[in-house]
């Protein structure tokens, strides 16, 4: 059976693609403006979708509960 460790090397610490930081390294950090409308999908996998607590069009505050889990 083939063994990477028998070669004296291994796959070290994952993949390291180029970061291309030089494209933005001299630009200042900017805040992204808030949007007036945001779509939050409540069914994100094969499980039961979350039960919405707010209605479409409601204004929500930061940290406000918008949906309750409805199973696994």
PQR file of N, CA, C, O and H, with PARSE charges and radii, in Angstrom:
ATOM      1  N   UNK A   1       0.840  -1.186   0.000 -0.4000 1.5000
ATOM      2  CA  UNK A   1       0.000   0.000   0.000 -0.0000 2.0000
ATOM      3  C   UNK A   1       0.882   1.246   0.000  0.5500 1.7000
ATOM      4  O   UNK A   1       1.899   1.278   0.693 -0.5500 1.4000
ATOM      5  N   UNK A   2       0.514   2.253  -0.754 -0.4000 1.5000
ATOM      6  CA  UNK A   2       1.296   3.487  -0.858 -0.0000 2.0000
ATOM      7  C   UNK A   2       1.164   4.300   0.424  0.5500 1.7000
ATOM      8  O   UNK A   2       0.064   4.457   0.954 -0.5500 1.4000
ATOM      9  H   UNK A   2      -0.312   2.226  -1.317  0.4000 1.0000
ATOM     10  N   UNK A   3       2.283   4.813   0.919 -0.4000 1.5000
ATOM     11  CA  UNK A   3       2.290   5.580   2.158 -0.0000 2.0000
ATOM     12  C   UNK A   3       3.086   6.866   1.942  0.5500 1.7000
ATOM     13  O   UNK A   3       4.281   6.809   1.654 -0.5500 1.4000
ATOM     14  H   UNK A   3       3.177   4.685   0.488  0.4000 1.0000
ATOM     15  N   UNK A   4       2.437   8.024   2.079 -0.4000 1.5000
ATOM     16  CA  UNK A   4       3.116   9.309   1.900 -0.0000 2.0000
ATOM     17  C   UNK A   4       4.260   9.492   2.882  0.5500 1.7000
ATOM     18  O   UNK A   4       5.279  10.093   2.542 -0.5500 1.4000
ATOM     19  H   UNK A   4       1.466   8.069   2.313  0.4000 1.0000
ATOM     20  N   UNK A   5       4.104   8.987   4.085 -0.4000 1.5000
ATOM     21  CA  UNK A   5       5.120   9.178   5.114 -0.0000 2.0000
ATOM     22  C   UNK A   5       6.391   8.397   4.803  0.5500 1.7000
ATOM     23  O   UNK A   5       7.463   8.751   5.293 -0.5500 1.4000
ATOM     24  H   UNK A   5       3.276   8.499   4.361  0.4000 1.0000
ATOM     25  N   UNK A   6       6.292   7.348   4.002 -0.4000 1.5000
ATOM     26  CA  UNK A   6       7.484   6.588   3.651 -0.0000 2.0000
ATOM     27  C   UNK A   6       8.399   7.378   2.725  0.5500 1.7000
ATOM     28  O   UNK A   6       9.578   7.044   2.600 -0.5500 1.4000
ATOM     29  H   UNK A   6       5.421   7.060   3.604  0.4000 1.0000
ATOM     30  N   UNK A   7       7.888   8.413   2.077 -0.4000 1.5000
ATOM     31  CA  UNK A   7       8.691   9.249   1.190 -0.0000 2.0000
ATOM     32  C   UNK A   7       9.431  10.345   1.946  0.5500 1.7000
ATOM     33  O   UNK A   7      10.263  11.043   1.367 -0.5500 1.4000
ATOM     34  H   UNK A   7       6.931   8.685   2.178  0.4000 1.0000
ATOM     35  N   UNK A   8       9.137  10.502   3.227 -0.4000 1.5000
ATOM     36  CA  UNK A   8       9.774  11.540   4.007 -0.0000 2.0000
ATOM     37  C   UNK A   8       9.069  12.882   3.910  0.5500 1.7000
ATOM     38  O   UNK A   8       9.537  13.862   4.491 -0.5500 1.4000
ATOM     39  H   UNK A   8       8.462   9.935   3.698  0.4000 1.0000
ATOM     40  N   UNK A   9       7.967  12.951   3.199 -0.4000 1.5000
ATOM     41  CA  UNK A   9       7.198  14.190   3.097 -0.0000 2.0000
ATOM     42  C   UNK A   9       5.736  13.874   3.361  0.5500 1.7000
ATOM     43  O   UNK A   9       5.316  12.718   3.320 -0.5500 1.4000
ATOM     44  H   UNK A   9       7.587  12.155   2.728  0.4000 1.0000
ATOM     45  N   UNK A  10       4.990  14.895   3.625 -0.4000 1.5000
ATOM     46  CA  UNK A  10       3.552  14.707   3.793 -0.0000 2.0000
ATOM     47  C   UNK A  10       2.843  15.923   3.228  0.5500 1.7000
ATOM     48  O   UNK A  10       3.474  16.910   2.849 -0.5500 1.4000
ATOM     49  H   UNK A  10       5.331  15.834   3.658  0.4000 1.0000
ATOM     50  N   UNK A  11       1.564  15.840   3.178 -0.4000 1.5000
ATOM     51  CA  UNK A  11       0.739  16.962   2.741 -0.0000 2.0000
ATOM     52  C   UNK A  11       0.700  17.935   3.904  0.5500 1.7000
ATOM     53  O   UNK A  11      -0.034  17.715   4.867 -0.5500 1.4000
ATOM     54  H   UNK A  11       1.051  15.039   3.485  0.4000 1.0000
ATOM     55  N   UNK A  12       1.469  18.998   3.833 -0.4000 1.5000
ATOM     56  CA  UNK A  12       1.707  19.862   4.974 -0.0000 2.0000
ATOM     57  C   UNK A  12       0.735  21.036   5.053  0.5500 1.7000
ATOM     58  O   UNK A  12       0.782  21.937   4.217 -0.5500 1.4000
ATOM     59  H   UNK A  12       2.065  19.177   3.051  0.4000 1.0000
ATOM     60  N   UNK A  13      -0.127  21.029   6.034 -0.4000 1.5000
ATOM     61  CA  UNK A  13      -0.962  22.173   6.412 -0.0000 2.0000
ATOM     62  C   UNK A  13      -1.900  22.679   5.322  0.5500 1.7000
ATOM     63  O   UNK A  13      -2.133  23.886   5.255 -0.5500 1.4000
ATOM     64  H   UNK A  13      -0.165  20.297   6.714  0.4000 1.0000
ATOM     65  N   UNK A  14      -2.428  21.854   4.501 -0.4000 1.5000
ATOM     66  CA  UNK A  14      -3.463  22.252   3.561 -0.0000 2.0000
ATOM     67  C   UNK A  14      -2.957  22.922   2.300  0.5500 1.7000
ATOM     68  O   UNK A  14      -1.760  22.924   2.015 -0.5500 1.4000
ATOM     69  H   UNK A  14      -2.239  20.874   4.556  0.4000 1.0000
ATOM     70  N   UNK A  15      -3.887  23.492   1.548 -0.4000 1.5000
ATOM     71  CA  UNK A  15      -3.603  24.146   0.277 -0.0000 2.0000
ATOM     72  C   UNK A  15      -3.413  25.633   0.524  0.5500 1.7000
ATOM     73  O   UNK A  15      -4.157  26.230   1.302 -0.5500 1.4000
ATOM     74  H   UNK A  15      -4.860  23.490   1.780  0.4000 1.0000
ATOM     75  N   UNK A  16      -2.432  26.234  -0.123 -0.4000 1.5000
ATOM     76  CA  UNK A  16      -2.144  27.659   0.059 -0.0000 2.0000
ATOM     77  C   UNK A  16      -2.156  28.376  -1.291  0.5500 1.7000
ATOM     78  O   UNK A  16      -1.097  28.612  -1.872 -0.5500 1.4000
ATOM     79  H   UNK A  16      -1.828  25.749  -0.755  0.4000 1.0000
ATOM     80  N   UNK A  17      -3.345  28.727  -1.798 -0.4000 1.5000
ATOM     81  CA  UNK A  17      -3.397  29.444  -3.076 -0.0000 2.0000
ATOM     82  C   UNK A  17      -2.864  30.864  -2.905  0.5500 1.7000
ATOM     83  O   UNK A  17      -2.814  31.372  -1.785 -0.5500 1.4000
ATOM     84  H   UNK A  17      -4.205  28.536  -1.326  0.4000 1.0000
ATOM     85  N   UNK A  18      -2.466  31.511  -4.000 -0.4000 1.5000
ATOM     86  CA  UNK A  18      -1.989  32.890  -3.888 -0.0000 2.0000
ATOM     87  C   UNK A  18      -3.104  33.802  -3.382  0.5500 1.7000
ATOM     88  O   UNK A  18      -4.263  33.636  -3.760 -0.5500 1.4000
ATOM     89  H   UNK A  18      -2.506  31.098  -4.910  0.4000 1.0000
ATOM     90  N   UNK A  19      -2.758  34.753  -2.537 -0.4000 1.5000
ATOM     91  CA  UNK A  19      -3.761  35.616  -1.916 -0.0000 2.0000
ATOM     92  C   UNK A  19      -4.061  36.871  -2.719  0.5500 1.7000
ATOM     93  O   UNK A  19      -5.133  37.455  -2.556 -0.5500 1.4000
ATOM     94  H   UNK A  19      -1.816  34.887  -2.230  0.4000 1.0000
ATOM     95  N   UNK A  20      -3.158  37.300  -3.574 -0.4000 1.5000
ATOM     96  CA  UNK A  20      -3.328  38.514  -4.392 -0.0000 2.0000
ATOM     97  C   UNK A  20      -3.617  39.735  -3.532  0.5500 1.7000
ATOM     98  O   UNK A  20      -4.415  40.586  -3.924 -0.5500 1.4000
ATOM     99  H   UNK A  20      -2.287  36.826  -3.707  0.4000 1.0000
ATOM    100  N   UNK A  21      -2.993  39.835  -2.384 -0.4000 1.5000
ATOM    101  CA  UNK A  21      -3.230  40.961  -1.481 -0.0000 2.0000
ATOM    102  C   UNK A  21      -2.727  42.275  -2.053  0.5500 1.7000
ATOM    103  O   UNK A  21      -3.181  43.345  -1.649 -0.5500 1.4000
ATOM    104  H   UNK A  21      -2.344  39.144  -2.066  0.4000 1.0000
ATOM    105  N   UNK A  22      -1.797  42.201  -2.985 -0.4000 1.5000
ATOM    106  CA  UNK A  22      -1.255  43.432  -3.550 -0.0000 2.0000
ATOM    107  C   UNK A  22      -2.322  44.246  -4.291  0.5500 1.7000
ATOM    108  O   UNK A  22      -2.143  45.444  -4.505 -0.5500 1.4000
ATOM    109  H   UNK A  22      -1.427  41.332  -3.313  0.4000 1.0000
ATOM    110  N   UNK A  23      -3.411  43.617  -4.677 -0.4000 1.5000
ATOM    111  CA  UNK A  23      -4.479  44.323  -5.384 -0.0000 2.0000
ATOM    112  C   UNK A  23      -5.206  45.311  -4.483  0.5500 1.7000
ATOM    113  O   UNK A  23      -5.722  46.316  -4.972 -0.5500 1.4000
ATOM    114  H   UNK A  23      -3.557  42.644  -4.503  0.4000 1.0000
ATOM    115  N   UNK A  24      -5.261  45.051  -3.185 -0.4000 1.5000
ATOM    116  CA  UNK A  24      -6.036  45.907  -2.277 -0.0000 2.0000
ATOM    117  C   UNK A  24      -5.253  46.381  -1.062  0.5500 1.7000
ATOM    118  O   UNK A  24      -5.824  47.039  -0.192 -0.5500 1.4000
ATOM    119  H   UNK A  24      -4.842  44.235  -2.788  0.4000 1.0000
ATOM    120  N   UNK A  25      -3.976  46.072  -0.975 -0.4000 1.5000
ATOM    121  CA  UNK A  25      -3.229  46.369   0.244 -0.0000 2.0000
ATOM    122  C   UNK A  25      -3.120  47.857   0.554  0.5500 1.7000
ATOM    123  O   UNK A  25      -2.924  48.220   1.714 -0.5500 1.4000
ATOM    124  H   UNK A  25      -3.512  45.538  -1.682  0.4000 1.0000
ATOM    125  N   UNK A  26      -3.239  48.724  -0.435 -0.4000 1.5000
ATOM    126  CA  UNK A  26      -3.134  50.165  -0.204 -0.0000 2.0000
ATOM    127  C   UNK A  26      -4.492  50.849  -0.077  0.5500 1.7000
ATOM    128  O   UNK A  26      -4.550  52.066   0.104 -0.5500 1.4000
ATOM    129  H   UNK A  26      -3.398  48.430  -1.378  0.4000 1.0000
ATOM    130  N   UNK A  27      -5.575  50.097  -0.168 -0.4000 1.5000
ATOM    131  CA  UNK A  27      -6.917  50.678  -0.066 -0.0000 2.0000
ATOM    132  C   UNK A  27      -7.371  50.697   1.388  0.5500 1.7000
ATOM    133  O   UNK A  27      -7.070  49.769   2.138 -0.5500 1.4000
ATOM    134  H   UNK A  27      -5.528  49.109  -0.316  0.4000 1.0000
ATOM    135  N   UNK A  28      -8.094  51.744   1.800 -0.4000 1.5000
ATOM    136  CA  UNK A  28      -8.590  51.782   3.181 -0.0000 2.0000
ATOM    137  C   UNK A  28      -9.735  50.787   3.377  0.5500 1.7000
ATOM    138  O   UNK A  28     -10.427  50.430   2.423 -0.5500 1.4000
ATOM    139  H   UNK A  28      -8.338  52.499   1.190  0.4000 1.0000
ATOM    140  N   UNK A  29      -9.926  50.349   4.610 -0.4000 1.5000
ATOM    141  CA  UNK A  29     -11.048  49.474   4.943 -0.0000 2.0000
ATOM    142  C   UNK A  29     -12.329  50.293   4.868  0.5500 1.7000
ATOM    143  O   UNK A  29     -12.379  51.416   5.368 -0.5500 1.4000
ATOM    144  H   UNK A  29      -9.364  50.640   5.384  0.4000 1.0000
ATOM    145  N   UNK A  30     -13.362  49.736   4.247 -0.4000 1.5000
ATOM    146  CA  UNK A  30     -14.633  50.441   4.092 -0.0000 2.0000
ATOM    147  C   UNK A  30     -15.747  49.631   4.730  0.5500 1.7000
ATOM    148  O   UNK A  30     -15.734  48.401   4.695 -0.5500 1.4000
ATOM    149  H   UNK A  30     -13.320  48.823   3.841  0.4000 1.0000
ATOM    150  N   UNK A  31     -16.700  50.324   5.308 -0.4000 1.5000
ATOM    151  CA  UNK A  31     -17.896  49.661   5.839 -0.0000 2.0000
ATOM    152  C   UNK A  31     -18.887  49.458   4.702  0.5500 1.7000
ATOM    153  O   UNK A  31     -19.059  50.325   3.844 -0.5500 1.4000
ATOM    154  H   UNK A  31     -16.711  51.324   5.336  0.4000 1.0000
ATOM    155  N   UNK A  32     -19.524  48.317   4.710 -0.4000 1.5000
ATOM    156  CA  UNK A  32     -20.550  48.034   3.715 -0.0000 2.0000
ATOM    157  C   UNK A  32     -21.851  48.639   4.219  0.5500 1.7000
ATOM    158  O   UNK A  32     -22.228  48.401   5.367 -0.5500 1.4000
ATOM    159  H   UNK A  32     -19.385  47.613   5.407  0.4000 1.0000
ATOM    160  N   UNK A  33     -22.548  49.413   3.396 -0.4000 1.5000
ATOM    161  CA  UNK A  33     -23.793  50.019   3.866 -0.0000 2.0000
ATOM    162  C   UNK A  33     -24.878  48.958   4.092  0.5500 1.7000
ATOM    163  O   UNK A  33     -24.898  47.918   3.433 -0.5500 1.4000
ATOM    164  H   UNK A  33     -22.242  49.606   2.464  0.4000 1.0000
ATOM    165  N   UNK A  34     -25.770  49.243   5.032 -0.4000 1.5000
ATOM    166  CA  UNK A  34     -26.902  48.354   5.264 -0.0000 2.0000
ATOM    167  C   UNK A  34     -27.839  48.409   4.069  0.5500 1.7000
ATOM    168  O   UNK A  34     -27.961  49.444   3.413 -0.5500 1.4000
ATOM    169  H   UNK A  34     -25.754  50.088   5.567  0.4000 1.0000
ATOM    170  N   UNK A  35     -28.488  47.313   3.793 -0.4000 1.5000
ATOM    171  CA  UNK A  35     -29.466  47.270   2.707 -0.0000 2.0000
ATOM    172  C   UNK A  35     -30.855  47.422   3.306  0.5500 1.7000
ATOM    173  O   UNK A  35     -31.075  47.097   4.473 -0.5500 1.4000
ATOM    174  H   UNK A  35     -28.389  46.473   4.325  0.4000 1.0000
ATOM    175  N   UNK A  36     -31.778  47.910   2.516 -0.4000 1.5000
ATOM    176  CA  UNK A  36     -33.136  48.101   3.026 -0.0000 2.0000
ATOM    177  C   UNK A  36     -33.930  46.796   3.013  0.5500 1.7000
ATOM    178  O   UNK A  36     -34.943  46.675   3.703 -0.5500 1.4000
ATOM    179  H   UNK A  36     -31.599  48.174   1.568  0.4000 1.0000
ATOM    180  N   UNK A  37     -33.476  45.829   2.237 -0.4000 1.5000
ATOM    181  CA  UNK A  37     -34.195  44.567   2.134 -0.0000 2.0000
ATOM    182  C   UNK A  37     -33.191  43.424   2.174  0.5500 1.7000
ATOM    183  O   UNK A  37     -32.163  43.462   1.498 -0.5500 1.4000
ATOM    184  H   UNK A  37     -32.653  45.926   1.677  0.4000 1.0000
ATOM    185  N   UNK A  38     -33.497  42.416   2.968 -0.4000 1.5000
ATOM    186  CA  UNK A  38     -32.612  41.274   3.113 -0.0000 2.0000
ATOM    187  C   UNK A  38     -33.451  40.008   3.058  0.5500 1.7000
ATOM    188  O   UNK A  38     -34.492  39.930   3.711 -0.5500 1.4000
ATOM    189  H   UNK A  38     -34.332  42.385   3.517  0.4000 1.0000
ATOM    190  N   UNK A  39     -33.022  39.026   2.300 -0.4000 1.5000
ATOM    191  CA  UNK A  39     -33.742  37.760   2.174 -0.0000 2.0000
ATOM    192  C   UNK A  39     -32.988  36.698   2.969  0.5500 1.7000
ATOM    193  O   UNK A  39     -31.805  36.456   2.731 -0.5500 1.4000
ATOM    194  H   UNK A  39     -32.176  39.089   1.769  0.4000 1.0000
ATOM    195  N   UNK A  40     -33.685  36.067   3.917 -0.4000 1.5000
ATOM    196  CA  UNK A  40     -33.075  35.045   4.769 -0.0000 2.0000
ATOM    197  C   UNK A  40     -33.804  33.725   4.532  0.5500 1.7000
ATOM    198  O   UNK A  40     -34.937  33.565   4.986 -0.5500 1.4000
ATOM    199  H   UNK A  40     -34.646  36.264   4.111  0.4000 1.0000
ATOM    200  N   UNK A  41     -33.176  32.769   3.825 -0.4000 1.5000
ATOM    201  CA  UNK A  41     -33.830  31.477   3.631 -0.0000 2.0000
ATOM    202  C   UNK A  41     -33.919  30.718   4.956  0.5500 1.7000
ATOM    203  O   UNK A  41     -32.936  30.638   5.692 -0.5500 1.4000
ATOM    204  H   UNK A  41     -32.256  32.899   3.456  0.4000 1.0000
ATOM    205  N   UNK A  42     -35.074  30.170   5.257 -0.4000 1.5000
ATOM    206  CA  UNK A  42     -35.274  29.451   6.519 -0.0000 2.0000
ATOM    207  C   UNK A  42     -35.101  27.946   6.361  0.5500 1.7000
ATOM    208  O   UNK A  42     -34.977  27.233   7.357 -0.5500 1.4000
ATOM    209  H   UNK A  42     -35.873  30.235   4.659  0.4000 1.0000
ATOM    210  N   UNK A  43     -35.090  27.458   5.141 -0.4000 1.5000
ATOM    211  CA  UNK A  43     -34.821  26.051   4.867 -0.0000 2.0000
ATOM    212  C   UNK A  43     -33.479  25.946   4.178  0.5500 1.7000
ATOM    213  O   UNK A  43     -33.376  26.238   2.986 -0.5500 1.4000
ATOM    214  H   UNK A  43     -35.190  28.037   4.331  0.4000 1.0000
ATOM    215  N   UNK A  44     -32.437  25.533   4.903 -0.4000 1.5000
ATOM    216  CA  UNK A  44     -31.096  25.556   4.336 -0.0000 2.0000
ATOM    217  C   UNK A  44     -30.521  24.170   4.073  0.5500 1.7000
ATOM    218  O   UNK A  44     -29.412  24.065   3.549 -0.5500 1.4000
ATOM    219  H   UNK A  44     -32.520  25.296   5.870  0.4000 1.0000
ATOM    220  N   UNK A  45     -31.228  23.118   4.416 -0.4000 1.5000
ATOM    221  CA  UNK A  45     -30.745  21.768   4.166 -0.0000 2.0000
ATOM    222  C   UNK A  45     -31.958  20.853   4.057  0.5500 1.7000
ATOM    223  O   UNK A  45     -33.082  21.336   3.925 -0.5500 1.4000
ATOM    224  H   UNK A  45     -32.129  23.203   4.842  0.4000 1.0000
ATOM    225  N   UNK A  46     -31.753  19.565   4.108 -0.4000 1.5000
ATOM    226  CA  UNK A  46     -32.870  18.643   3.914 -0.0000 2.0000
ATOM    227  C   UNK A  46     -33.780  18.534   5.129  0.5500 1.7000
ATOM    228  O   UNK A  46     -34.816  17.873   5.059 -0.5500 1.4000
ATOM    229  H   UNK A  46     -30.839  19.173   4.215  0.4000 1.0000
ATOM    230  N   UNK A  47     -33.418  19.163   6.235 -0.4000 1.5000
ATOM    231  CA  UNK A  47     -34.243  19.114   7.443 -0.0000 2.0000
ATOM    232  C   UNK A  47     -35.474  20.002   7.334  0.5500 1.7000
ATOM    233  O   UNK A  47     -35.719  20.627   6.303 -0.5500 1.4000
ATOM    234  H   UNK A  47     -32.577  19.700   6.291  0.4000 1.0000
ATOM    235  N   UNK A  48     -36.234  20.044   8.403 -0.4000 1.5000
ATOM    236  CA  UNK A  48     -37.454  20.851   8.457 -0.0000 2.0000
ATOM    237  C   UNK A  48     -37.074  22.331   8.512  0.5500 1.7000
ATOM    238  O   UNK A  48     -36.213  22.707   9.308 -0.5500 1.4000
ATOM    239  H   UNK A  48     -36.035  19.535   9.241  0.4000 1.0000
ATOM    240  N   UNK A  49     -37.698  23.188   7.679 -0.4000 1.5000
ATOM    241  CA  UNK A  49     -37.378  24.617   7.714 -0.0000 2.0000
ATOM    242  C   UNK A  49     -37.730  25.239   9.064  0.5500 1.7000
ATOM    243  O   UNK A  49     -38.617  24.755   9.768 -0.5500 1.4000
ATOM    244  H   UNK A  49     -38.397  22.882   7.032  0.4000 1.0000
ATOM    245  N   UNK A  50     -37.034  26.306   9.415 -0.4000 1.5000
ATOM    246  CA  UNK A  50     -37.320  27.032  10.654 -0.0000 2.0000
ATOM    247  C   UNK A  50     -38.682  27.705  10.549  0.5500 1.7000
ATOM    248  O   UNK A  50     -39.150  28.008   9.452 -0.5500 1.4000
ATOM    249  H   UNK A  50     -36.314  26.699   8.843  0.4000 1.0000
ATOM    250  N   UNK A  51     -39.311  27.935  11.689 -0.4000 1.5000
ATOM    251  CA  UNK A  51     -40.631  28.580  11.757 -0.0000 2.0000
ATOM    252  C   UNK A  51     -40.432  30.087  11.918  0.5500 1.7000
ATOM    253  O   UNK A  51     -39.869  30.524  12.922 -0.5500 1.4000
ATOM    254  H   UNK A  51     -38.931  27.688  12.581  0.4000 1.0000
ATOM    255  N   UNK A  52     -40.886  30.895  10.943 -0.4000 1.5000
ATOM    256  CA  UNK A  52     -40.680  32.344  11.053 -0.0000 2.0000
ATOM    257  C   UNK A  52     -41.405  32.941  12.251  0.5500 1.7000
ATOM    258  O   UNK A  52     -42.525  32.542  12.570 -0.5500 1.4000
ATOM    259  H   UNK A  52     -41.344  30.540  10.127  0.4000 1.0000
ATOM    260  N   UNK A  53     -40.759  33.900  12.913 -0.4000 1.5000
ATOM    261  CA  UNK A  53     -41.333  34.610  14.049 -0.0000 2.0000
ATOM    262  C   UNK A  53     -41.807  35.993  13.607  0.5500 1.7000
ATOM    263  O   UNK A  53     -42.732  36.553  14.196 -0.5500 1.4000
ATOM    264  H   UNK A  53     -39.849  34.223  12.653  0.4000 1.0000
ATOM    265  N   UNK A  54     -41.179  36.536  12.580 -0.4000 1.5000
ATOM    266  CA  UNK A  54     -41.570  37.842  12.046 -0.0000 2.0000
ATOM    267  C   UNK A  54     -42.309  37.636  10.730  0.5500 1.7000
ATOM    268  O   UNK A  54     -42.210  36.578  10.108 -0.5500 1.4000
ATOM    269  H   UNK A  54     -40.427  36.080  12.102  0.4000 1.0000
ATOM    270  N   UNK A  55     -43.044  38.649  10.316 -0.4000 1.5000
ATOM    271  CA  UNK A  55     -43.791  38.581   9.062 -0.0000 2.0000
ATOM    272  C   UNK A  55     -43.018  39.301   7.963  0.5500 1.7000
ATOM    273  O   UNK A  55     -42.168  40.147   8.242 -0.5500 1.4000
ATOM    274  H   UNK A  55     -43.125  39.509  10.821  0.4000 1.0000
ATOM    275  N   UNK A  56     -43.315  38.964   6.731 -0.4000 1.5000
ATOM    276  CA  UNK A  56     -42.710  39.647   5.586 -0.0000 2.0000
ATOM    277  C   UNK A  56     -43.022  41.131   5.688  0.5500 1.7000
ATOM    278  O   UNK A  56     -44.175  41.514   5.882 -0.5500 1.4000
ATOM    279  H   UNK A  56     -44.005  38.278   6.504  0.4000 1.0000
ATOM    280  N   UNK A  57     -42.012  41.957   5.559 -0.4000 1.5000
ATOM    281  CA  UNK A  57     -42.189  43.407   5.627 -0.0000 2.0000
ATOM    282  C   UNK A  57     -41.951  44.001   6.997  0.5500 1.7000
ATOM    283  O   UNK A  57     -41.853  45.221   7.124 -0.5500 1.4000
ATOM    284  H   UNK A  57     -41.075  41.646   5.401  0.4000 1.0000
ATOM    285  N   UNK A  58     -41.852  43.161   8.048 -0.4000 1.5000
ATOM    286  CA  UNK A  58     -41.569  43.675   9.395 -0.0000 2.0000
ATOM    287  C   UNK A  58     -40.168  44.280   9.445  0.5500 1.7000
ATOM    288  O   UNK A  58     -39.256  43.827   8.752 -0.5500 1.4000
ATOM    289  H   UNK A  58     -41.931  42.170   7.945  0.4000 1.0000
ATOM    290  N   UNK A  59     -40.017  45.293  10.261 -0.4000 1.5000
ATOM    291  CA  UNK A  59     -38.697  45.842  10.544 -0.0000 2.0000
ATOM    292  C   UNK A  59     -38.105  45.048  11.692  0.5500 1.7000
ATOM    293  O   UNK A  59     -38.760  44.842  12.713 -0.5500 1.4000
ATOM    294  H   UNK A  59     -40.757  45.661  10.824  0.4000 1.0000
ATOM    295  N   UNK A  60     -36.869  44.599  11.529 -0.4000 1.5000
ATOM    296  CA  UNK A  60     -36.214  43.822  12.584 -0.0000 2.0000
ATOM    297  C   UNK A  60     -34.992  44.568  13.093  0.5500 1.7000
ATOM    298  O   UNK A  60     -34.370  45.346  12.369 -0.5500 1.4000
ATOM    299  H   UNK A  60     -36.336  44.766  10.699  0.4000 1.0000
ATOM    300  N   UNK A  61     -34.666  44.317  14.334 -0.4000 1.5000
ATOM    301  CA  UNK A  61     -33.518  44.951  14.978 -0.0000 2.0000
ATOM    302  C   UNK A  61     -32.366  43.945  15.053  0.5500 1.7000
ATOM    303  O   UNK A  61     -32.574  42.735  14.966 -0.5500 1.4000
ATOM    304  H   UNK A  61     -35.171  43.685  14.922  0.4000 1.0000
ATOM    305  N   UNK A  62     -31.171  44.460  15.214 -0.4000 1.5000
ATOM    306  CA  UNK A  62     -30.004  43.599  15.355 -0.0000 2.0000
ATOM    307  C   UNK A  62     -30.189  42.703  16.576  0.5500 1.7000
ATOM    308  O   UNK A  62     -30.530  43.183  17.657 -0.5500 1.4000
ATOM    309  H   UNK A  62     -31.002  45.443  15.285  0.4000 1.0000
ATOM    310  N   UNK A  63     -29.965  41.407  16.405 -0.4000 1.5000
ATOM    311  CA  UNK A  63     -30.076  40.456  17.497 -0.0000 2.0000
ATOM    312  C   UNK A  63     -31.482  39.929  17.722  0.5500 1.7000
ATOM    313  O   UNK A  63     -31.677  39.042  18.553 -0.5500 1.4000
ATOM    314  H   UNK A  63     -29.688  41.017  15.527  0.4000 1.0000
ATOM    315  N   UNK A  64     -32.465  40.453  17.000 -0.4000 1.5000
ATOM    316  CA  UNK A  64     -33.850  40.017  17.174 -0.0000 2.0000
ATOM    317  C   UNK A  64     -34.039  38.620  16.587  0.5500 1.7000
ATOM    318  O   UNK A  64     -33.507  38.314  15.520 -0.5500 1.4000
ATOM    319  H   UNK A  64     -32.306  41.173  16.324  0.4000 1.0000
ATOM    320  N   UNK A  65     -34.793  37.781  17.279 -0.4000 1.5000
ATOM    321  CA  UNK A  65     -35.125  36.449  16.794 -0.0000 2.0000
ATOM    322  C   UNK A  65     -36.025  36.582  15.577  0.5500 1.7000
ATOM    323  O   UNK A  65     -37.042  37.273  15.631 -0.5500 1.4000
ATOM    324  H   UNK A  65     -35.225  38.029  18.146  0.4000 1.0000
ATOM    325  N   UNK A  66     -35.664  35.926  14.477 -0.4000 1.5000
ATOM    326  CA  UNK A  66     -36.503  35.990  13.281 -0.0000 2.0000
ATOM    327  C   UNK A  66     -37.142  34.646  12.957  0.5500 1.7000
ATOM    328  O   UNK A  66     -38.126  34.595  12.219 -0.5500 1.4000
ATOM    329  H   UNK A  66     -34.838  35.364  14.433  0.4000 1.0000
ATOM    330  N   UNK A  67     -36.593  33.547  13.504 -0.4000 1.5000
ATOM    331  CA  UNK A  67     -37.164  32.225  13.256 -0.0000 2.0000
ATOM    332  C   UNK A  67     -36.743  31.271  14.367  0.5500 1.7000
ATOM    333  O   UNK A  67     -35.679  31.418  14.968 -0.5500 1.4000
ATOM    334  H   UNK A  67     -35.794  33.589  14.104  0.4000 1.0000
ATOM    335  N   UNK A  68     -37.607  30.285  14.624 -0.4000 1.5000
ATOM    336  CA  UNK A  68     -37.316  29.249  15.626 -0.0000 2.0000
ATOM    337  C   UNK A  68     -37.042  27.930  14.912  0.5500 1.7000
ATOM    338  O   UNK A  68     -37.698  27.614  13.920 -0.5500 1.4000
ATOM    339  H   UNK A  68     -38.472  30.165  14.136  0.4000 1.0000
ATOM    340  N   UNK A  69     -36.084  27.163  15.406 -0.4000 1.5000
ATOM    341  CA  UNK A  69     -35.834  25.850  14.805 -0.0000 2.0000
ATOM    342  C   UNK A  69     -37.062  24.968  14.953  0.5500 1.7000
ATOM    343  O   UNK A  69     -37.797  25.059  15.936 -0.5500 1.4000
ATOM    344  H   UNK A  69     -35.550  27.420  16.213  0.4000 1.0000
ATOM    345  N   UNK A  70     -37.270  24.125  13.973 -0.4000 1.5000
ATOM    346  CA  UNK A  70     -38.476  23.307  13.928 -0.0000 2.0000
ATOM    347  C   UNK A  70     -38.106  21.829  13.798  0.5500 1.7000
ATOM    348  O   UNK A  70     -38.704  21.120  12.989 -0.5500 1.4000
ATOM    349  H   UNK A  70     -36.673  24.051  13.173  0.4000 1.0000
ATOM    350  N   UNK A  71     -37.162  21.365  14.555 -0.4000 1.5000
ATOM    351  CA  UNK A  71     -36.701  19.982  14.470 -0.0000 2.0000
ATOM    352  C   UNK A  71     -35.246  19.943  14.050  0.5500 1.7000
ATOM    353  O   UNK A  71     -34.522  20.929  14.183 -0.5500 1.4000
ATOM    354  H   UNK A  71     -36.676  21.942  15.212  0.4000 1.0000
ATOM    355  N   UNK A  72     -34.823  18.791  13.541 -0.4000 1.5000
ATOM    356  CA  UNK A  72     -33.414  18.627  13.153 -0.0000 2.0000
ATOM    357  C   UNK A  72     -33.220  18.885  11.703  0.5500 1.7000
ATOM    358  O   UNK A  72     -32.099  18.792  11.204 -0.5500 1.4000
ATOM    359  H   UNK A  72     -35.411  17.990  13.433  0.4000 1.0000
TER
END
